[in-house]
Amino acid sequence: MFLNDDELGLMPSDDKLPLIYLREHRRELVFALKESRGRITRAQIEEIAAVQQAIRAVEIVISE
């Protein structure tokens, strides 16, 4: 699962990189909602939902 090629000795294998990117993107979107303290728009919810669906799809592919 991890390669020892980076400075810390823990680098995810290439097949996990899209998943890591998507999870970080989802995290950033959720934090942006939290910081805005305003009304949550439908577009924001749809964007988070789309990222979540992509995360699930990648998880399924990796597990197969």
N, C-alpha and C positions, 0 to 999 in steps of 0.2 A: 504494500500500500504506500509506503513512503520510501523515497530515495534519499541517499545521503550526499547530495550534490550542492546544497546551499550552505550558507555561512552557519546556520544554526544546526545543520545536520538533519533537518526534517523538511523535505520538500515533497508535496503530494505528487503522485504519479500523474501523467498527462491526462488520463481519462477522468480524473477528479477535478481538473481545473475549471471546466465550465460550471460545475456544480458549486464550487467555491465562489466563483464570480457571481452566479445568480443569487446565492444566499447573502453575499455582501450587498448586492444591489437591493434585495428585499429589505435588508436591515436598514440601509440608508433611506429608503422610501418611508419605512415605518417611523424612523427617527425624525424625518422631515415633517411628518404628520404631527408628531408629538410636540415638536418645537413651534409649529405654526399656531397652535392653540385656537385656531379658527374653525370654520366649518369645513368638514371633509367633503370634497367634491366627488361626484360619481366617477370622474376620470381618474382620480387618485385611487379609488377603490378598484377600478378596473385594471389599472396598471399593476397594482400589488397582486391582484388575482391572476393576471397573466403571468407574472413572474413566478408565482406559486405553482401554477400549472406546469410551467417549464421545468421548475425544480423537480416536481414529481415525475415528469417524463424522463428526465436525466437519471433520477434514482432508479426507475424501472429498467432502463437500458443497462445501467451499471450492474444491477442485480442479476441480469440474465446472463 
